[in-house]
Amino acid sequence: MLASRNAHAVRGQRMAAAPSQRSIVAARPGRRAMVAAKAAKKEIMMWEALREAHDEEMERDPMVCVMGEDVGHYGGSYKCTYGLYKKYGDMRVLDTPICGARLGG
């Protein structure tokens, strides 16, 4: 049924949407609106979004700190804390040691 509906659409004939598709078709914005919305959006990488979130929270609340392996000078293995060490100092962006202490025998 879907293939026949697509064949009619290709030939330029208008078809009524199935009842289950009517709400989807009605809610879909026009092409011009989609292009304008996409142009207005700022696309960034995931690590940049995480870094911005860390920065916003650290700026908002002086009690927030980041602790982890190589998060300070190095900026984290995925650069999620890049530049925060210089901005907030070593008391709020703390490098933790890599150690494998054995517990027990």
All heavy atoms as an XYZ file, in Angstrom:
801
protein
N       0.827     -1.197      0.000
C       0.000      0.000      0.000
C       0.874      1.265      0.000
O       0.580      2.209     -0.682
C      -0.916     -0.014      1.213
C      -1.805      1.189      1.268
S      -3.004      0.955      2.558
C      -3.521      2.605      2.753
N       1.959      1.231      0.786
C       2.833      2.389      0.865
C       3.514      2.651     -0.472
O       3.641      3.790     -0.886
C       3.882      2.184      1.961
C       4.771      3.372      2.272
C       3.924      4.561      2.685
C       5.727      3.031      3.370
N       3.923      1.595     -1.150
C       4.570      1.763     -2.448
C       3.614      2.372     -3.460
O       3.990      3.239     -4.254
C       5.081      0.414     -2.957
N       2.344      1.967     -3.433
C       1.384      2.552     -4.373
C       1.113      4.005     -4.035
O       0.936      4.841     -4.913
C       0.081      1.747     -4.377
O      -0.547      1.835     -3.109
N       1.104      4.341     -2.754
C       0.896      5.730     -2.341
C       2.066      6.590     -2.812
O       1.893      7.697     -3.288
C       0.746      5.806     -0.829
C       0.490      7.217     -0.345
C       0.166      7.268      1.094
N      -1.136      6.674      1.292
C      -1.611      6.289      2.466
N      -0.873      6.428      3.528
N      -2.791      5.769      2.584
N       3.302      6.068     -2.669
C       4.479      6.797     -3.130
C       4.478      6.964     -4.642
O       4.896      7.989     -5.153
C       5.763      6.091     -2.696
C       6.007      6.234     -1.213
O       5.445      7.119     -0.578
N       6.810      5.361     -0.655
N       4.010      5.961     -5.366
C       3.956      6.051     -6.823
C       3.006      7.155     -7.253
O       3.287      7.903     -8.182
C       3.519      4.714     -7.417
N       1.876      7.289     -6.574
C       0.940      8.368     -6.894
C       1.540      9.731     -6.570
O       1.353     10.686     -7.303
C      -0.373      8.190     -6.121
C      -1.206      7.056     -6.616
N      -1.765      7.029     -7.869
C      -1.547      5.890     -6.019
C      -2.444      5.908     -8.024
N      -2.316      5.187     -6.896
N       2.289      9.807     -5.475
C       2.896     11.085     -5.087
C       3.959     11.504     -6.089
O       4.128     12.678     -6.368
C       3.493     10.968     -3.694
N       4.666     10.535     -6.639
C       5.708     10.844     -7.614
C       5.096     11.439     -8.878
O       5.632     12.361     -9.471
C       6.525      9.566     -7.943
C       7.426      9.795     -9.141
C       7.336      9.153     -6.732
N       3.941     10.922     -9.269
C       3.291     11.434    -10.477
C       2.647     12.800    -10.260
O       2.132     13.380    -11.180
C       2.230     10.447    -10.954
C       2.843      9.256    -11.651
C       1.782      8.371    -12.186
N       1.661      7.265    -11.230
C       0.668      6.415    -11.186
N      -0.342      6.527    -12.017
N       0.650      5.443    -10.319
N       2.691     13.313     -9.040
C       2.170     14.652     -8.789
C       0.729     14.686     -8.334
O       0.135     15.740     -8.221
N       0.129     13.552     -8.083
C      -1.253     13.529     -7.619
C      -1.281     13.726     -6.116
O      -0.437     13.234     -5.397
C      -1.912     12.194     -7.977
C      -2.012     11.954     -9.460
C      -2.608     10.597     -9.747
O      -2.923      9.848     -8.841
N      -2.759     10.300    -11.020
N      -2.253     14.457     -5.660
C      -2.400     14.668     -4.222
C      -3.202     13.532     -3.620
O      -4.171     13.095     -4.202
C      -3.114     15.980     -3.931
C      -2.276     17.168     -4.261
C      -2.999     18.416     -3.834
N      -2.082     19.508     -3.899
C      -1.625     20.143     -2.830
N      -2.028     19.806     -1.641
N      -0.781     21.127     -2.958
N      -2.783     13.105     -2.470
C      -3.493     12.045     -1.766
C      -3.719     12.487     -0.338
O      -2.890     13.177      0.249
C      -2.676     10.755     -1.751
C      -2.527     10.112     -3.097
S      -1.887      8.466     -2.917
C      -3.255      7.660     -2.125
N      -4.819     12.064      0.226
C      -5.088     12.345      1.632
C      -4.217     11.431      2.474
O      -4.022     10.273      2.134
C      -6.555     12.106      1.947
N      -3.694     11.952      3.550
C      -2.859     11.146      4.422
C      -3.722     10.161      5.181
O      -4.893     10.409      5.455
C      -2.117     12.041      5.400
N      -3.139      9.033      5.516
C      -3.842      8.052      6.333
C      -4.109      8.679      7.695
O      -3.385      9.573      8.133
C      -2.987      6.799      6.474
N      -5.155      8.214      8.397
C      -5.484      8.823      9.697
C      -4.301      8.850     10.662
O      -4.133      9.795     11.405
C      -6.604      7.929     10.241
C      -7.218      7.319      9.027
C      -6.118      7.185      8.017
N      -3.458      7.834     10.647
C      -2.323      7.825     11.567
C      -1.243      8.816     11.152
O      -0.424      9.211     11.947
C      -1.728      6.415     11.644
O      -1.245      6.045     10.360
N      -1.215      9.237      9.895
C      -0.187     10.142      9.406
C      -0.631     11.596      9.387
O       0.177     12.479      9.209
C       0.226      9.746      7.990
C       0.938      8.433      7.914
C       1.256      8.061      6.489
O       0.664      8.592      5.562
N       2.194      7.154      6.313
N      -1.885     11.846      9.568
C      -2.387     13.227      9.484
C      -1.738     14.149     10.500
O      -1.368     15.259     10.182
C      -3.906     13.236      9.641
C      -4.597     12.785      8.400
C      -6.077     13.038      8.455
N      -6.673     12.474      7.245
C      -7.720     11.695      7.223
N      -8.330     11.399      8.359
N      -8.185     11.219      6.108
N      -1.597     13.673     11.736
C      -1.006     14.542     12.760
C       0.475     14.807     12.467
O       0.972     15.882     12.716
C      -1.162     13.906     14.141
O      -0.489     12.666     14.168
N       1.166     13.820     11.925
C       2.579     14.010     11.605
C       2.736     15.015     10.476
O       3.556     15.914     10.536
C       3.224     12.663     11.211
C       3.214     11.740     12.421
C       4.640     12.859     10.702
C       3.601     10.329     12.095
N       1.911     14.883      9.449
C       1.978     15.791      8.310
C       1.616     17.203      8.734
O       2.244     18.174      8.337
C       1.064     15.296      7.169
C       0.979     16.332      6.066
C       1.575     13.981      6.625
N       0.611     17.337      9.599
C       0.177     18.661     10.038
C       1.214     19.317     10.938
O       1.373     20.526     10.914
C      -1.148     18.551     10.777
N       1.941     18.525     11.731
C       2.913     19.091     12.666
C       4.249     19.414     12.015
O       5.062     20.116     12.578
C       3.139     18.108     13.814
N       4.486     18.914     10.835
C       5.773     19.120     10.162
C       5.872     20.542      9.619
O       5.013     21.000      8.892
C       5.878     18.122      9.020
C       7.225     18.100      8.389
C       7.179     17.228      7.173
N       7.734     15.929      7.461
C       7.597     14.905      6.661
N       6.856     15.000      5.580
N       8.176     13.772      6.942
N       6.943     21.271      9.974
C       7.074     22.638      9.459
C       7.449     22.647      7.982
O       7.946     21.668      7.449
C       8.198     23.227     10.299
C       8.989     22.046     10.713
C       8.009     20.901     10.852
N       7.208     23.759      7.331
C       7.542     23.891      5.924
C       9.044     23.955      5.707
O       9.817     24.169      6.638
N       9.462     23.763      4.477
C      10.897     23.727      4.140
C      11.582     25.040      4.505
O      12.678     25.053      5.047
C      11.044     23.452      2.642
C      12.455     23.606      2.155
C      13.004     22.298      1.685
N      14.292     22.464      1.057
C      15.424     22.155      1.648
N      15.418     21.672      2.863
N      16.574     22.312      1.034
N      10.942     26.141      4.223
C      11.544     27.444      4.513
C      11.753     27.633      6.009
O      12.785     28.139      6.446
C      10.654     28.549      3.954
C      11.292     29.908      4.015
C      10.482     30.915      3.296
N      10.512     30.602      1.870
C       9.985     31.356      0.940
N       9.382     32.465      1.263
N      10.053     31.022     -0.320
N      10.790     27.199      6.813
C      10.918     27.326      8.263
C      12.027     26.430      8.793
O      12.759     26.804      9.711
C       9.602     26.975      8.941
N      12.168     25.232      8.207
C      13.224     24.317      8.644
C      14.605     24.879      8.328
O      15.522     24.778      9.129
C      13.042     22.953      7.984
C      11.881     22.167      8.553
S      11.513     20.651      7.665
C      13.060     19.809      7.681
N      14.760     25.482      7.174
C      16.048     26.058      6.788
C      16.402     27.223      7.704
O      17.534     27.369      8.148
C      16.027     26.494      5.302
C      17.261     27.302      4.957
C      15.909     25.280      4.398
N      15.414     28.063      8.019
C      15.655     29.204      8.905
C      16.018     28.740     10.306
O      16.915     29.295     10.945
C      14.425     30.099      8.946
N      15.345     27.704     10.801
C      15.640     27.186     12.136
C      17.028     26.574     12.187
O      17.764     26.739     13.163
C      14.591     26.160     12.540
N      17.413     25.877     11.144
C      18.737     25.263     11.106
C      19.833     26.318     11.052
O      20.883     26.181     11.663
C      18.845     24.333      9.907
C      20.032     23.421      9.953
C      19.988     22.437      8.817
C      20.454     21.099      9.304
N      20.460     20.087      8.280
N      19.586     27.391     10.314
C      20.569     28.461     10.219
C      20.716     29.182     11.559
O      21.799     29.651     11.902
C      20.170     29.446      9.127
N      19.625     29.254     12.340
C      19.670     29.940     13.619
C      20.359     29.095     14.690
O      20.886     29.619     15.652
C      18.259     30.294     14.078
N      20.358     27.756     14.528
C      20.982     26.872     15.496
C      22.493     26.942     15.399
O      23.047     27.044     14.324
C      20.576     25.425     15.233
C      19.345     24.989     15.941
C      19.281     23.485     15.931
C      18.124     23.025     15.094
N      18.029     21.570     15.065
N      23.116     26.876     16.543
C      24.570     26.824     16.588
C      24.955     25.362     16.796
O      24.632     24.759     17.814
C      25.072     27.668     17.761
C      26.548     27.627     17.968
C      26.906     28.408     19.220
C      28.341     28.118     19.604
N      28.650     28.671     20.910
N      25.604     24.792     15.819
C      26.015     23.402     15.924
C      27.425     23.334     16.483
O      28.339     23.982     15.984
C      25.945     22.724     14.565
C      24.525     22.564     14.075
C      24.439     21.731     12.814
O      25.407     21.021     12.501
O      23.406     21.808     12.156
N      27.573     22.550     17.572
C      28.873     22.381     18.201
C      29.104     20.893     18.448
O      28.180     20.093     18.424
C      28.986     23.172     19.522
C      27.924     22.720     20.527
C      28.907     24.657     19.277
C      28.058     23.364     21.884
N      30.334     20.557     18.701
C      30.693     19.173     18.990
C      30.246     18.823     20.407
O      30.059     19.712     21.251
C      32.206     18.988     18.870
C      32.785     19.331     17.508
S      32.264     18.219     16.230
C      33.208     16.784     16.644
N      30.108     17.522     20.676
C      29.648     17.070     21.995
C      30.607     17.517     23.098
O      30.170     17.972     24.154
C      29.503     15.551     21.999
C      29.073     14.980     23.330
S      27.437     15.518     23.840
C      26.439     14.414     22.893
N      31.917     17.423     22.871
C      32.853     17.812     23.915
C      32.749     19.302     24.206
O      32.951     19.726     25.348
C      34.287     17.401     23.566
C      34.927     18.152     22.439
C      34.918     17.825     21.134
C      35.664     19.371     22.539
N      35.608     18.755     20.399
C      36.080     19.716     21.234
C      36.025     20.203     23.588
C      36.826     20.857     20.963
C      36.772     21.328     23.308
C      37.167     21.643     22.016
N      32.421     20.102     23.200
C      32.264     21.544     23.420
C      31.026     21.829     24.264
O      31.048     22.707     25.136
C      32.174     22.270     22.087
C      33.458     22.257     21.298
C      33.289     22.821     19.893
O      32.307     22.468     19.211
O      34.156     23.617     19.496
N      29.959     21.084     24.014
C      28.739     21.263     24.810
C      28.973     20.868     26.262
O      28.523     21.564     27.186
C      27.606     20.433     24.210
N      29.684     19.773     26.477
C      30.000     19.351     27.846
C      30.907     20.355     28.538
O      30.721     20.662     29.725
C      30.666     17.975     27.828
C      29.761     16.817     27.410
C      30.582     15.571     27.184
C      28.697     16.586     28.457
N      31.864     20.892     27.812
C      32.762     21.890     28.382
C      32.003     23.156     28.769
O      32.219     23.730     29.828
C      33.888     22.226     27.401
C      34.984     23.053     28.014
C      35.648     23.934     26.977
N      36.392     24.984     27.608
C      35.857     26.095     28.152
N      34.579     26.295     28.119
N      36.612     27.009     28.714
N      31.100     23.596     27.901
C      30.281     24.776     28.196
C      29.405     24.540     29.422
O      29.227     25.445     30.244
C      29.420     25.143     26.995
C      30.179     25.808     25.880
C      29.283     26.189     24.711
O      28.034     26.190     24.867
O      29.825     26.493     23.640
N      28.850     23.329     29.551
C      28.014     23.020     30.714
C      28.837     23.045     31.997
O      28.389     23.596     33.018
C      27.360     21.653     30.528
N      30.041     22.458     31.963
C      30.925     22.525     33.130
C      31.239     23.975     33.483
O      31.178     24.366     34.651
C      32.254     21.795     32.855
C      32.182     20.318     32.975
N      32.423     19.493     31.919
C      31.919     19.518     34.027
C      32.313     18.250     32.311
N      31.994     18.230     33.592
N      31.577     24.749     32.494
C      31.950     26.147     32.705
C      30.788     26.949     33.295
O      30.968     27.719     34.239
C      32.422     26.760     31.385
C      33.072     28.118     31.561
O      33.513     28.441     32.686
O      33.144     28.860     30.567
N      29.594     26.757     32.760
C      28.421     27.481     33.269
C      28.154     27.150     34.729
O      27.879     28.045     35.535
C      27.183     27.137     32.436
C      27.154     27.775     31.077
C      25.953     27.331     30.270
O      25.012     26.726     30.840
O      25.948     27.583     29.054
N      28.228     25.864     35.076
C      27.952     25.477     36.457
C      29.041     25.946     37.410
O      28.745     26.360     38.525
C      27.782     23.956     36.558
C      26.472     23.467     35.970
C      25.264     24.119     36.612
O      25.160     24.132     37.862
O      24.421     24.631     35.860
N      30.279     25.898     36.968
C      31.368     26.368     37.822
C      31.309     27.874     38.020
O      31.668     28.385     39.084
C      32.719     25.942     37.245
C      32.946     24.446     37.318
S      34.503     23.930     36.614
C      35.607     24.317     37.980
N      30.846     28.580     37.005
C      30.701     30.033     37.124
C      29.530     30.396     38.027
O      29.598     31.337     38.804
C      30.481     30.617     35.728
C      30.620     32.112     35.670
C      30.603     32.609     34.244
O      31.392     32.098     33.422
O      29.784     33.497     33.957
N      28.464     29.602     37.941
C      27.252     29.865     38.727
C      27.453     29.561     40.205
O      26.997     30.306     41.073
C      26.099     29.020     38.166
C      24.758     29.252     38.833
C      23.717     28.290     38.324
N      24.033     26.899     38.625
C      23.785     26.302     39.777
N      23.251     26.971     40.770
N      24.095     25.036     39.965
N      28.131     28.455     40.498
C      28.266     28.001     41.879
C      29.746     27.792     42.218
O      30.394     26.919     41.648
C      27.507     26.681     42.055
C      27.478     26.199     43.492
O      28.055     26.863     44.378
O      26.870     25.144     43.738
N      30.295     28.572     43.141
C      31.718     28.434     43.476
C      32.050     27.135     44.212
O      33.212     26.820     44.399
C      32.014     29.654     44.349
C      30.699     30.127     44.824
C      29.684     29.695     43.830
N      31.058     26.355     44.616
C      31.297     25.084     45.299
C      31.483     23.924     44.321
O      31.878     22.836     44.720
C      30.135     24.767     46.252
C      29.971     25.797     47.363
S      31.403     25.901     48.444
C      31.296     24.355     49.275
N      31.210     24.132     43.043
C      31.348     23.071     42.043
C      32.810     22.912     41.683
O      33.523     23.892     41.466
C      30.518     23.396     40.773
C      30.785     22.388     39.668
C      29.041     23.438     41.104
N      33.263     21.650     41.659
C      34.630     21.372     41.240
C      34.626     20.147     40.335
O      33.663     19.409     40.277
C      35.545     21.159     42.447
S      35.144     19.706     43.400
N      35.714     19.966     39.617
C      35.879     18.831     38.718
C      37.084     18.039     39.204
O      38.147     18.610     39.450
C      36.124     19.302     37.260
C      36.341     18.110     36.350
C      34.971     20.136     36.768
N      36.891     16.731     39.341
C      37.982     15.864     39.764
C      38.073     14.695     38.806
O      37.049     14.139     38.404
C      37.730     15.321     41.185
C      37.685     16.372     42.240
S      37.168     15.738     43.839
C      38.386     14.522     44.168
N      39.296     14.323     38.434
C      39.459     13.177     37.555
C      40.878     13.058     37.058
O      41.735     13.894     37.338
N      41.106     11.988     36.307
C      42.436     11.753     35.757
C      42.663     12.656     34.556
O      41.867     12.674     33.619
C      42.571     10.291     35.354
C      42.455      9.344     36.524
C      42.365      7.893     36.092
O      42.413      7.633     34.882
O      42.238      7.039     36.977
N      43.710     13.427     34.596
C      44.118     14.322     33.502
C      43.080     15.378     33.126
O      42.994     15.781     31.979
C      44.477     13.508     32.253
C      45.693     12.637     32.476
O      46.577     13.073     33.236
O      45.762     11.549     31.893
N      42.292     15.855     34.084
C      41.308     16.895     33.765
C      41.881     18.294     33.914
O      41.308     19.254     33.409
C      40.020     16.776     34.627
C      39.310     15.482     34.341
C      40.306     16.938     36.101
N      43.002     18.431     34.593
C      43.590     19.735     34.852
C      44.377     20.293     33.689
O      43.814     20.865     32.761
N      45.688     20.158     33.749
C      46.567     20.704     32.702
C      46.218     20.165     31.324
O      46.203     20.891     30.338
C      48.042     20.388     33.002
C      48.587     21.147     34.161
N      48.808     22.501     34.120
C      48.952     20.741     35.404
C      49.276     22.905     35.278
N      49.379     21.856     36.082
N      45.967     18.863     31.256
C      45.730     18.207     29.968
C      44.351     18.550     29.393
O      44.174     18.595     28.187
C      45.890     16.695     30.143
C      45.780     15.904     28.877
C      46.699     16.060     27.854
C      44.750     14.996     28.698
C      46.612     15.329     26.693
C      44.645     14.254     27.545
C      45.577     14.424     26.545
O      45.482     13.698     25.402
N      43.360     18.809     30.235
C      42.019     19.164     29.758
C      41.103     17.981     29.548
O      40.065     18.106     28.911
N      41.453     16.847     30.059
C      40.628     15.654     29.902
C      40.952     14.931     28.610
O      41.410     15.535     27.646
N      40.711     13.632     28.604
C      41.066     12.846     27.420
C      40.206     13.205     26.217
O      40.601     12.974     25.087
C      40.949     11.352     27.727
O      39.653     11.049     28.162
N      39.028     13.784     26.448
C      38.174     14.223     25.343
C      38.021     15.742     25.307
O      37.107     16.265     24.690
C      36.803     13.552     25.428
C      36.887     12.058     25.285
C      36.757     11.242     26.396
C      37.130     11.484     24.053
C      36.841      9.867     26.259
C      37.218     10.118     23.911
C      37.070      9.308     25.025
O      37.168      7.956     24.891
N      38.885     16.446     26.023
C      38.921     17.918     26.071
C      37.656     18.544     26.670
O      37.326     19.682     26.374
C      39.179     18.519     24.679
C      40.466     18.047     24.031
C      41.650     18.524     24.813
C      42.939     18.113     24.113
N      44.072     18.151     24.971
N      36.951     17.773     27.502
C      35.730     18.298     28.119
C      36.005     19.345     29.191
O      35.102     20.087     29.567
C      34.902     17.165     28.712
S      34.208     16.084     27.472
N      37.227     19.389     29.696
C      37.577     20.388     30.707
C      38.695     21.302     30.214
O      39.354     21.954     31.015
C      38.002     19.696     32.024
O      39.079     18.800     31.750
C      36.852     18.935     32.645
N      38.875     21.381     28.915
C      39.941     22.181     28.326
C      39.777     23.661     28.691
O      38.718     24.247     28.499
C      39.942     22.020     26.808
C      41.070     22.730     26.120
C      42.356     22.230     26.181
C      40.852     23.918     25.430
C      43.404     22.876     25.560
C      41.886     24.579     24.810
C      43.159     24.044     24.877
O      44.199     24.701     24.271
N      40.800     24.253     29.275
C      40.793     25.671     29.627
C      40.204     25.987     30.985
O      40.363     27.110     31.479
N      39.543     25.038     31.619
C      38.936     25.307     32.925
C      39.994     25.415     34.022
O      39.804     26.150     34.985
C      37.916     24.217     33.277
C      36.712     24.106     32.342
C      35.790     22.992     32.807
C      35.951     25.419     32.257
N      41.104     24.718     33.863
C      42.181     24.789     34.855
C      42.746     26.204     34.931
O      42.969     26.734     36.016
C      43.274     23.778     34.495
C      44.401     23.710     35.482
C      44.276     22.941     36.628
C      45.588     24.403     35.266
C      45.315     22.875     37.546
C      46.630     24.330     36.178
C      46.486     23.574     37.311
O      47.502     23.502     38.222
N      42.967     26.814     33.786
C      43.494     28.183     33.767
C      42.479     29.183     34.321
O      42.847     30.154     34.984
C      43.862     28.586     32.344
C      45.076     27.871     31.813
C      45.372     28.296     30.406
C      46.530     27.500     29.830
N      46.750     27.788     28.417
N      41.200     28.934     34.053
C      40.155     29.875     34.469
C      39.830     29.770     35.958
O      39.643     30.781     36.628
C      38.893     29.629     33.643
C      37.790     30.625     33.889
C      36.648     30.431     32.910
C      35.559     31.457     33.134
N      34.457     31.291     32.182
N      39.764     28.532     36.499
C      39.305     28.340     37.873
C      40.394     27.893     38.845
O      40.176     27.898     40.056
C      38.150     27.329     37.902
C      36.948     27.837     37.152
C      36.622     27.313     35.916
C      36.160     28.854     37.657
C      35.536     27.776     35.210
C      35.064     29.335     36.965
C      34.765     28.786     35.740
O      33.690     29.261     35.035
N      41.544     27.508     38.345
C      42.651     27.144     39.227
C      42.661     25.691     39.655
O      41.734     24.929     39.393
N      43.744     25.359     40.373
C      43.952     23.961     40.746
C      43.120     23.504     41.939
O      43.073     22.315     42.232
C      45.430     23.697     41.010
C      45.988     24.559     42.127
O      45.293     25.486     42.574
O      47.139     24.295     42.540
N      42.456     24.404     42.617
C      41.603     24.005     43.731
C      40.204     23.577     43.271
O      39.496     22.907     44.010
C      41.473     25.158     44.740
C      42.774     25.502     45.435
S      43.502     24.124     46.343
C      42.353     23.935     47.667
N      39.831     23.943     42.078
C      38.494     23.573     41.569
C      38.556     22.588     40.416
O      37.555     21.951     40.101
C      37.739     24.829     41.138
C      37.460     25.709     42.347
C      36.540     26.826     42.070
N      35.241     26.374     41.617
C      34.377     27.165     40.995
N      34.696     28.408     40.744
N      33.222     26.720     40.607
N      39.699     22.466     39.778
C      39.889     21.472     38.724
C      41.055     20.602     39.175
O      42.213     20.975     39.038
C      40.175     22.139     37.356
C      40.308     21.088     36.281
C      39.073     23.120     36.995
N      40.721     19.464     39.753
C      41.706     18.638     40.448
C      42.060     17.386     39.650
O      41.186     16.606     39.284
C      41.151     18.202     41.812
C      40.668     19.335     42.724
C      39.830     18.782     43.844
C      41.853     20.095     43.264
N      43.341     17.218     39.404
C      43.834     15.980     38.798
C      43.950     14.922     39.893
O      44.541     15.180     40.947
C      45.216     16.185     38.174
C      45.149     16.810     36.801
O      44.210     16.497     36.052
O      46.032     17.611     36.474
N      43.387     13.763     39.654
C      43.521     12.664     40.614
C      44.566     11.698     40.080
O      44.741     11.557     38.870
C      42.176     11.926     40.801
O      41.732     11.423     39.544
C      41.135     12.857     41.387
N      45.270     11.034     40.981
C      46.321     10.111     40.519
C      45.726      8.820     39.960
O      44.627      8.426     40.304
C      47.104      9.824     41.812
C      46.137     10.046     42.904
C      45.202     11.140     42.416
N      46.487      8.224     39.085
C      46.135      6.915     38.554
C      46.850      5.906     39.442
O      48.079      5.849     39.454
C      46.594      6.759     37.103
C      45.930      7.820     36.234
C      46.289      5.367     36.596
C      46.478      7.868     34.819
N      46.092      5.175     40.216
C      46.732      4.197     41.080
C      45.866      2.947     41.131
O      44.647      3.013     41.060
C      46.978      4.752     42.480
S      45.482      5.204     43.348
N      46.504      1.862     41.251
C      45.804      0.583     41.349
C      46.168     -0.102     42.647
O      46.787     -1.159     42.652
N      45.796      0.497     43.745
C      46.130     -0.062     45.051
C      45.391     -1.382     45.238
O      44.199     -1.479     44.941
C      45.763      0.918     46.169
N      46.127     -2.352     45.711
C      45.525     -3.671     45.962
C      44.991     -3.712     47.366
O      45.671     -3.383     48.327
C      46.556     -4.760     45.761
C      46.982     -4.887     44.315
C      48.005     -5.948     44.123
N      47.541     -7.214     44.696
C      48.311     -8.278     44.817
N      49.551     -8.239     44.417
N      47.844     -9.392     45.339
N      43.749     -4.110     47.502
C      43.143     -4.269     48.820
C      43.128     -5.751     49.154
O      42.800     -6.591     48.323
C      41.726     -3.712     48.836
C      41.615     -2.215     48.500
C      40.149     -1.796     48.429
C      42.323     -1.387     49.547
N      43.448     -6.063     50.342
C      43.426     -7.480     50.751
C      44.763     -8.136     50.547
O      45.812     -7.501     50.569
N      44.757     -9.443     50.288
C      45.954    -10.262     50.210
C      46.824    -10.030     49.113
O      47.851     -9.740     48.809
